[in-house]
């Protein structure tokens, strides 16, 4: 069960495990222009390119290739949590010490091991920074060094290249049109998971970029939402009609596709859009008229 080396907002492990796995395993490399925790790259056959505009995310992925990472993780944990007692105080001390280094040097290969420990033990595994550094509170959670060790091994075995930058910096010359797939998981305009200042114009520019990729012969999958709590992404709905678009039903915000009216207050219409024909035969066509609901269409 490869969930990514660290927890991150919008982690796609559940959607990968439930829907994406059989499709993506047909491809050699999975390229993630919004990598986040990198679930799809780490689960891929051969790795791929990752991009992210959060520099902390990039550091956490790249430090996995440092041969001294695991030793630093284990020795630091033993130093700060020698007997398992007073774990909250130890957590706060480790957080304070990381932030001293962070304010001096930023997050880098020399201190990222401290953040790996903190994220796992933080409240809800939060990965949260302010102008003064990492600020997530202690969450009374156990530390699992095996998760880090597992991803170190994967980073050694697969060709994973994570670079700071937007999706437009993806090196298309390194994407094999026959063997690779590009997976987009941007911030959602119509969702409570919206982050990073993502705007309608950003959404339009991204969809135009994906249209270009389709015309050039690249295979893609896009995860997104048509609607959430009364907010709709009308532009996405219209754009997606040119491709194969499927409804997905996830436990964290399920939508009953087979009923005509949805009673749930926190309704989310989550979709997968792809130019791969027949990729998700078990899923419902999002544009099939018999599944349309008044709040959305």
Backbone torsions as a table, in degrees:
resi	resn	phi	psi	omega
1	UNK	NA	99.8	-175.0
2	UNK	-100.3	104.4	-173.3
3	UNK	-101.1	4.9	-172.6
4	UNK	96.3	151.8	-173.5
5	UNK	-70.3	-20.2	179.7
6	UNK	-148.9	158.3	178.2
7	UNK	-80.7	146.7	-176.9
8	UNK	-155.9	148.0	-179.5
9	UNK	-55.6	131.7	179.0
10	UNK	80.7	14.9	179.3
11	UNK	-49.0	134.0	-173.0
12	UNK	-103.1	24.5	-178.9
13	UNK	-61.3	-44.0	-176.3
14	UNK	-65.6	-42.3	179.5
15	UNK	-69.9	-34.7	176.8
16	UNK	-64.5	-48.8	-175.0
17	UNK	-65.6	-35.1	-175.3
18	UNK	-87.4	-32.4	-172.7
19	UNK	-128.5	-42.3	-168.1
20	UNK	-81.6	-28.3	-172.1
21	UNK	-52.2	-54.1	-176.3
22	UNK	-64.8	-26.4	179.1
23	UNK	-78.5	-49.4	-174.8
24	UNK	-69.3	-25.7	179.3
25	UNK	-72.9	-6.1	174.3
26	UNK	-82.4	-9.0	-176.5
27	UNK	-111.4	153.9	-179.7
28	UNK	-74.7	-52.3	-177.4
29	UNK	-121.6	145.0	174.3
30	UNK	-117.2	119.3	-179.5
31	UNK	-99.7	127.9	-176.0
32	UNK	-116.9	98.3	-179.9
33	UNK	-71.7	-14.1	171.5
34	UNK	-124.0	76.7	-162.7
35	UNK	-70.1	-37.7	-177.2
36	UNK	52.9	-125.8	179.4
37	UNK	-82.8	-4.2	171.0
38	UNK	72.1	30.5	-176.7
39	UNK	-54.9	-45.1	-174.8
40	UNK	-71.9	-38.2	178.0
41	UNK	-64.5	-45.3	-177.6
42	UNK	-69.5	-25.8	176.9
43	UNK	-90.1	-3.8	-176.8
44	UNK	-73.6	168.6	177.9
45	UNK	-71.2	-40.9	-172.2
46	UNK	-130.8	10.0	-178.8
47	UNK	93.4	-147.7	-178.5
48	UNK	154.1	-177.6	177.5
49	UNK	-91.8	140.3	173.8
50	UNK	-123.2	146.0	175.3
51	UNK	-133.1	146.3	173.7
52	UNK	-158.9	145.9	178.7
53	UNK	-94.1	3.0	173.3
54	UNK	-96.5	110.4	-175.9
55	UNK	-63.9	-27.4	179.0
56	UNK	-66.8	-38.1	177.0
57	UNK	-61.0	-44.8	-178.4
58	UNK	-62.5	-43.7	179.6
59	UNK	-61.5	-45.2	-177.7
60	UNK	-62.7	-33.8	176.2
61	UNK	-72.6	-46.0	-173.0
62	UNK	-72.6	-28.2	-179.7
63	UNK	-68.4	-17.2	177.3
64	UNK	-62.0	-19.6	179.0
65	UNK	-87.9	-2.3	179.1
66	UNK	-80.2	118.4	-176.3
67	UNK	-63.7	-17.2	-179.4
68	UNK	-95.9	2.4	-174.2
69	UNK	-60.3	-49.7	-173.4
70	UNK	-64.7	-37.9	177.7
71	UNK	-62.8	-41.0	179.5
72	UNK	-67.5	-38.4	178.1
73	UNK	-61.0	-51.1	-175.6
74	UNK	-67.2	-40.8	-178.9
75	UNK	-69.7	-36.8	178.6
76	UNK	-68.5	-42.0	178.0
77	UNK	-62.3	-43.8	179.4
78	UNK	-63.1	-34.7	-179.6
79	UNK	-69.1	-44.1	-174.3
80	UNK	-88.4	-26.1	-177.7
81	UNK	-126.7	64.2	-172.5
82	UNK	-68.5	-29.3	-175.7
83	UNK	-132.6	4.8	-180.0
84	UNK	80.0	-4.3	179.4
85	UNK	-90.0	156.8	178.5
86	UNK	50.9	42.5	-174.7
87	UNK	-61.3	-36.2	-179.9
88	UNK	-63.9	-45.6	178.6
89	UNK	-63.2	-39.6	178.8
90	UNK	-65.7	-41.3	177.3
91	UNK	-59.5	-47.9	-178.4
92	UNK	-63.7	-36.8	177.5
93	UNK	-66.0	-43.5	177.8
94	UNK	-63.0	-41.9	178.5
95	UNK	-62.3	-43.6	179.2
96	UNK	-62.9	-41.8	-178.9
97	UNK	-68.1	-38.8	175.2
98	UNK	-60.9	-43.7	-175.2
99	UNK	-67.9	-29.2	173.2
100	UNK	-61.2	-47.2	178.3
101	UNK	-67.1	-38.2	-178.8
102	UNK	-62.9	-42.4	-179.5
103	UNK	-68.1	-24.7	179.4
104	UNK	-87.0	-40.5	-170.0
105	UNK	-128.6	-3.2	-172.5
106	UNK	76.0	-176.4	175.1
107	UNK	-83.9	129.1	-178.2
108	UNK	-148.0	-177.4	-176.8
109	UNK	-63.8	-19.9	-177.6
110	UNK	-84.3	-19.6	-179.4
111	UNK	-125.8	-2.0	-177.5
112	UNK	-63.4	-26.5	178.8
113	UNK	-62.2	-31.0	178.4
114	UNK	-67.6	-40.3	179.1
115	UNK	-67.3	-36.9	178.4
116	UNK	-57.6	-42.1	178.6
117	UNK	-67.0	-46.0	-176.5
118	UNK	-63.1	-42.7	-178.6
119	UNK	-59.6	-45.0	-178.6
120	UNK	-62.9	-32.7	-174.2
121	UNK	-98.2	-2.9	-176.9
122	UNK	-77.6	164.0	177.7
123	UNK	-61.1	123.2	-178.0
124	UNK	56.7	23.9	-177.8
125	UNK	52.8	38.8	-176.6
126	UNK	-66.7	141.0	177.0
127	UNK	-117.1	85.3	-168.7
128	UNK	-134.4	129.4	179.8
129	UNK	-121.6	147.4	169.2
130	UNK	-118.7	-171.9	179.2
131	UNK	-65.4	-16.3	-179.3
132	UNK	-102.7	5.2	176.6
133	UNK	117.1	-163.0	-178.9
134	UNK	-67.4	130.0	-172.5
135	UNK	-132.0	17.5	178.3
136	UNK	-74.3	141.5	-178.8
137	UNK	-79.0	162.8	177.3
138	UNK	-64.8	140.9	-174.4
139	UNK	-118.2	10.4	179.8
140	UNK	55.0	44.8	-179.3
141	UNK	-117.5	145.8	179.0
142	UNK	-73.8	156.3	177.7
143	UNK	-93.8	134.9	-177.8
144	UNK	-120.7	90.7	179.4
145	UNK	-65.2	-22.8	-179.3
146	UNK	-61.5	-31.7	179.5
147	UNK	-64.9	-40.9	178.5
148	UNK	-68.2	-44.9	-178.9
149	UNK	-60.7	-39.6	178.9
150	UNK	-60.1	-42.5	-176.7
151	UNK	-79.0	-24.7	171.1
152	UNK	-61.7	-44.3	179.3
153	UNK	-62.3	-43.0	179.8
154	UNK	-64.1	-43.1	-179.5
155	UNK	-62.5	-28.8	177.6
156	UNK	-77.4	-35.9	-173.1
157	UNK	-86.0	-27.0	-176.5
158	UNK	-113.1	155.9	-179.7
159	UNK	-87.5	85.6	-178.3
160	UNK	-108.8	121.6	-175.7
161	UNK	-124.2	104.3	-177.3
162	UNK	-107.4	126.7	-174.9
163	UNK	-130.2	144.5	174.3
164	UNK	-69.8	127.1	178.6
165	UNK	157.5	169.1	179.7
166	UNK	-83.3	172.3	-178.8
167	UNK	-59.3	-27.3	-177.6
168	UNK	-71.3	-12.2	178.5
169	UNK	-89.2	0.6	177.1
170	UNK	-56.2	131.4	-178.8
171	UNK	-83.2	96.6	-176.1
172	UNK	-67.6	-19.7	178.3
173	UNK	-68.3	-16.7	179.5
174	UNK	-101.9	10.1	178.0
175	UNK	-105.0	115.4	178.8
176	UNK	-80.6	116.4	-175.8
177	UNK	-63.5	-24.6	-178.6
178	UNK	-91.0	-29.2	-170.5
179	UNK	-112.9	-15.0	-172.8
180	UNK	-115.3	162.1	175.7
181	UNK	-135.6	148.3	178.3
182	UNK	-109.1	125.4	-177.9
183	UNK	-112.1	120.9	-179.5
184	UNK	-105.1	126.7	175.1
185	UNK	-135.0	72.2	-175.7
186	UNK	-77.8	170.7	168.7
187	UNK	-57.6	147.4	-176.2
188	UNK	-98.7	123.5	178.4
189	UNK	-62.7	-42.7	-179.1
190	UNK	-103.5	72.1	-179.2
191	UNK	-168.2	152.4	173.7
192	UNK	-69.7	-12.7	-179.1
193	UNK	-88.9	8.6	-179.8
194	UNK	-61.9	135.1	-179.6
195	UNK	-155.1	168.6	173.3
196	UNK	75.1	14.8	178.3
197	UNK	69.4	25.3	-178.8
198	UNK	-67.0	126.8	-174.9
199	UNK	-113.6	172.0	175.5
200	UNK	-58.6	-39.9	179.7
201	UNK	-65.5	-38.8	175.2
202	UNK	-59.2	-41.8	179.4
203	UNK	-62.5	-44.8	-179.3
204	UNK	-63.2	-41.6	-179.9
205	UNK	-65.1	-41.4	178.2
206	UNK	-62.6	-47.2	-178.0
207	UNK	-64.4	-34.1	175.2
208	UNK	-65.6	-37.6	177.7
209	UNK	-64.6	-42.7	179.0
210	UNK	-66.0	-37.6	176.2
211	UNK	-60.5	-41.5	176.8
212	UNK	-60.9	-43.8	178.9
213	UNK	-60.1	-41.8	178.7
214	UNK	-60.5	-45.0	-179.6
215	UNK	-64.8	-29.3	-180.0
216	UNK	-83.9	-6.0	175.2
217	UNK	96.8	14.1	177.7
218	UNK	-88.1	145.3	176.7
219	UNK	-89.4	139.1	-178.9
220	UNK	-142.0	157.1	167.6
221	UNK	-132.6	135.1	177.3
222	UNK	-121.9	129.5	170.6
223	UNK	-99.8	137.2	-179.8
224	UNK	-165.1	-177.3	176.2
225	UNK	-126.7	135.9	171.8
226	UNK	-75.6	-35.1	-174.0
227	UNK	-159.1	154.9	173.8
228	UNK	-157.7	121.1	177.1
229	UNK	48.5	49.1	175.2
230	UNK	87.3	-10.9	176.9
231	UNK	-92.3	127.3	-179.6
232	UNK	-117.6	151.2	176.2
233	UNK	-106.0	81.1	-174.5
234	UNK	-62.9	-36.2	-178.9
235	UNK	-64.5	-43.7	177.9
236	UNK	-63.0	-42.9	-179.6
237	UNK	-57.2	-46.6	-178.6
238	UNK	-68.5	-45.4	-178.4
239	UNK	-60.4	-39.2	-173.9
240	UNK	-68.6	-14.2	179.8
241	UNK	-63.9	-20.1	179.9
242	UNK	-80.8	-6.3	-175.3
243	UNK	-129.3	-174.9	175.1
244	UNK	-86.8	117.8	-173.9
245	UNK	-125.2	128.1	-173.2
246	UNK	-126.8	144.2	172.6
247	UNK	-81.2	139.5	173.4
248	UNK	-123.2	149.3	-174.2
249	UNK	-120.3	100.9	-178.1
250	UNK	-105.9	148.1	-173.1
251	UNK	-64.5	-27.7	-176.2
252	UNK	-74.8	-17.4	176.6
253	UNK	-164.2	69.3	-173.1
254	UNK	-71.8	148.5	175.6
255	UNK	-125.7	125.2	-178.2
256	UNK	-80.5	100.4	-174.0
257	UNK	-71.3	-21.1	-172.5
258	UNK	-94.1	6.9	176.5
259	UNK	-110.6	153.3	-172.8
260	UNK	-80.8	-32.3	178.6
261	UNK	-126.8	137.9	-177.9
262	UNK	-102.0	122.9	-176.0
263	UNK	-88.2	-23.4	-174.7
264	UNK	-61.1	134.9	-178.7
265	UNK	-69.7	-40.2	-174.9
266	UNK	-96.1	45.0	-178.9
267	UNK	-61.3	131.3	173.0
268	UNK	-126.6	129.8	174.3
269	UNK	-103.7	100.7	-176.7
270	UNK	-102.9	140.1	-172.2
271	UNK	-135.4	159.1	167.6
272	UNK	-116.5	129.5	177.8
273	UNK	-118.6	132.9	-178.5
274	UNK	-150.9	157.6	173.2
275	UNK	-100.6	11.1	177.3
276	UNK	-90.8	116.8	-178.5
277	UNK	-70.8	136.1	175.0
278	UNK	67.9	20.6	-174.5
279	UNK	-71.8	-33.1	-175.0
280	UNK	-128.4	71.1	-174.6
281	UNK	-65.1	-20.8	-177.8
282	UNK	-84.8	-8.4	-175.5
283	UNK	-97.9	156.8	-178.1
284	UNK	-84.0	137.3	174.6
285	UNK	-64.6	120.6	-175.8
286	UNK	-66.3	-18.2	-178.4
287	UNK	-106.9	9.7	175.5
288	UNK	-69.3	123.1	-172.7
289	UNK	-59.3	-28.6	-177.1
290	UNK	-73.2	-9.4	178.7
291	UNK	-107.9	0.8	-179.0
292	UNK	-67.4	147.1	177.7
293	UNK	-125.9	146.3	-177.8
294	UNK	-55.0	-39.3	-178.8
295	UNK	-65.4	-20.6	-175.1
296	UNK	-103.8	-49.3	-173.5
297	UNK	-106.6	NA	NA
